[in-house]
Amino acid sequence: MSGFDLAKFRALPPAITSALLSADALATMERIEEEFGVQLMVPIARLATGELKWGGFVGAIESQGKLP
């Protein structure tokens, strides 16, 4: 999966970036990544910036081919 536009991510409202980068959110993402063997941060960042729509988000996770 390709990266995301960091400039768009930085331009998000502070409340959104703070929520996405909070200790709780990162810990939750890490637990999900470990349990299911998927990477979440890039798809979530792309979703938050509008680079990816919800259907694309689901597809991005599924395309990693590691879900049961």
N, C-alpha and C positions, 0 to 999 in steps of 0.2 A: 504494500500500500504506500502510496506517495505521502509526503508530509502535508503540512498545512501552511497557510499564509500567516506567518507570525505577526505581521503588521496588522492584519485584520483581527487576530486574537488580542493583541495589545490594545486595539481600538474599542474592544467591547466595554460595556459599562463595568466599572470596578466591582459592583456587586456580583456580576456574573463571573468574572475572573476569580474573585475571592472565593466564591462558592465552589468553582471547579478545582481550585488549587488548595482548598482547605485541607487540613490534616485528616478530617473525617472522610472527605470525598476521595482523597488519594489512598487512604487505607482501604476503603471499600473497593475502589478500582483494583487495587493490588490483590485483595482477596479473590475477587472475581477472576482476574487474570490468572492467578495461580490455580484456582479450582477448575477453570474451563480451558486454560491454555490459549487465551486470546489476548490481544493487545487492544486496550480501550482508549487511551489518551488521544491518539490522533483522530480516530473517528469521532470522539466526543468533541474535540476542538473544532473539527470541520463542521459538525452539526451546529455548534454554538455560533460559528461565524457565517453560517448560511451556505457554505461551500458544499454541504451535503444535506439532502432532505431526509426525512425519517425513513422512507423506504430504502434509500441509499445507505443509511446507517446500518439497518438490519442486514442488508446485503454485504456491507463491508465486514461485519462481524462473521457472517456465514461464510464469506469467501476465504477466511483464514483456515477453513476446513478442519478445525480442531474440536468443534462441538459434537457431543454425542448424538 
